Amino acid sequence: AFSKFVPDEVVRSFVRGNLKGPGLCVVQREVTIMFADLRDSTTLAEALDQGQLLRVLTRYFSVMTKIIDGFDGVLAEIQGDGLLVFFNAPQDVNRHAEKAVCSALSQQLALRLINKELQGHSSALPKLQVRIGLHTGQVLAGNIGSEKKMKFGCLGDPVEVAG
């Protein structure tokens, strides 16, 4: 159940003792970062009531999460309508940049199917469009945060460039 709130691999690493807690613990490594968010999300939120918006976003996030997992990505955060994903952190992923690109392309294809599905429920629903940024580079990956609250994350310019 904890892995619904924290990436699976982070939970496994804690259990194995590979991630130190509760203090800061980071390592430098090459990571491919993906940031994906819905285009015109304000228009989407204005067009739908809150229940509809929740159903649309839940469907979108469910499909995208399965795709990300299938390409060995780690969904680090859901930020509003956006997804922050790491490839090659915390676990090693061979050909992580290639897998990130394949994941992004698969997400674009899946979005077409989601839109067809949503239009079948109501032609009044706006068409979803996603923007995806990818960047590969050296980051600090690990437990980051404050003395009181921490999370697994990555720090560095590649994270900013992807977003």
C-alpha positions in Angstrom: 0.0 0.0 0.0 2.9 2.4 0.8 4.0 2.1 -2.9 0.9 3.9 -4.0 2.4 7.0 -2.4 6.1 6.4 -2.9 7.7 4.8 -6.0 8.0 1.0 -5.7 11.7 1.0 -6.2 12.2 3.5 -3.5 10.2 1.3 -1.1 12.3 -1.7 -2.1 15.5 0.2 -1.6 14.5 1.3 1.9 13.6 -2.3 2.8 16.9 -3.6 1.5 18.7 -0.8 3.3 20.1 0.7 0.1 18.6 4.2 0.9 19.7 5.8 4.1 17.0 7.3 6.2 16.0 9.6 7.8 18.9 11.9 6.7 19.8 13.4 3.4 21.5 10.8 1.2 22.2 11.6 -2.5 24.4 10.1 -5.2 25.4 11.6 -8.5 24.2 9.7 -11.5 23.1 10.1 -15.1 19.3 10.2 -15.2 16.7 10.8 -17.9 14.0 13.1 -16.6 10.5 13.3 -18.1 8.0 16.0 -17.3 4.6 15.6 -18.9 1.6 17.9 -18.4 -1.7 18.4 -20.1 -1.9 21.4 -22.4 -4.6 23.9 -21.7 -5.4 22.3 -18.3 -7.1 25.5 -17.1 -9.5 25.3 -20.0 -10.1 21.6 -19.2 -10.8 22.4 -15.5 -13.2 25.2 -16.5 -15.1 23.0 -18.9 -15.7 20.1 -16.5 -17.2 19.9 -13.1 -14.9 18.6 -10.4 -16.2 15.0 -10.6 -15.7 14.9 -14.3 -12.2 16.4 -14.0 -11.3 13.8 -11.4 -12.5 10.9 -13.6 -10.7 12.3 -16.7 -7.4 12.8 -14.8 -7.7 9.4 -13.0 -8.1 7.7 -16.4 -5.2 9.7 -17.9 -2.9 9.1 -15.0 -3.8 5.4 -14.8 -2.9 4.8 -18.5 0.3 6.9 -18.4 1.5 5.2 -15.2 1.2 1.8 -16.8 3.2 3.0 -19.9 5.9 4.6 -17.7 6.2 1.4 -15.6 6.5 -0.7 -18.8 9.6 1.3 -19.8 11.2 1.1 -16.4 10.4 4.7 -15.5 9.7 5.8 -11.9 6.8 8.1 -11.4 8.2 10.4 -8.7 5.4 12.9 -8.5 2.0 13.8 -9.8 2.0 17.6 -9.8 -1.5 18.9 -10.6 -2.0 17.6 -14.1 1.7 16.9 -14.6 3.9 13.8 -14.1 7.5 13.9 -13.0 9.3 10.7 -14.1 12.9 9.4 -13.6 14.6 6.8 -15.8 17.7 5.4 -14.2 17.0 6.5 -10.6 16.8 5.0 -8.1 17.6 1.7 -9.9 19.9 1.2 -12.8 18.1 1.1 -16.2 20.0 0.1 -19.3 19.3 2.4 -22.3 17.3 4.7 -20.0 17.3 7.6 -22.5 15.9 5.3 -25.3 13.3 3.9 -22.9 12.2 7.4 -22.0 11.7 8.4 -25.6 9.8 5.2 -26.3 7.6 5.9 -23.2 6.9 9.4 -24.5 5.9 8.2 -27.9 3.7 5.5 -26.4 2.0 8.1 -24.2 1.2 10.2 -27.3 -0.3 7.1 -29.0 -2.3 6.2 -25.9 -3.6 9.7 -25.6 -5.4 9.2 -28.9 -7.2 6.2 -27.5 -8.1 8.0 -24.3 -9.5 10.9 -26.3 -11.7 8.5 -28.4 -12.9 6.8 -25.2 -13.7 10.1 -23.6 -15.5 11.4 -26.7 -17.6 8.2 -26.6 -18.9 9.3 -23.2 -19.5 12.9 -24.0 -18.7 14.9 -27.1 -18.6 18.0 -24.9 -15.4 16.9 -23.3 -12.3 18.8 -24.5 -9.6 16.8 -26.4 -6.6 16.1 -24.2 -3.2 17.1 -25.4 0.0 16.4 -23.6 3.4 18.2 -23.6 6.4 16.0 -22.8 9.8 17.3 -22.0 12.8 14.9 -21.8 16.4 15.6 -20.8 19.4 13.4 -19.8 22.2 14.5 -17.6 24.0 14.3 -14.3 21.9 14.9 -11.2 22.0 14.3 -7.5 19.4 11.6 -6.8 18.2 10.4 -3.4 16.6 11.6 -0.2 16.1 15.3 -0.5 14.1 17.8 1.6 14.2 19.4 5.0 14.9 18.1 8.5 11.2 17.5 9.0 10.0 16.3 5.5 11.8 14.4 2.8 11.1 12.6 -0.5 13.0 10.7 -3.1 14.0 13.1 -5.9 16.6 14.5 -8.3 18.3 17.8 -8.2 20.1 19.6 -11.0 19.9 21.4 -14.2 18.6 18.4 -16.2 15.4 18.4 -14.1 14.8 22.1 -14.8 15.5 21.6 -18.6 13.0 18.7 -18.8 10.3 20.7 -17.1 
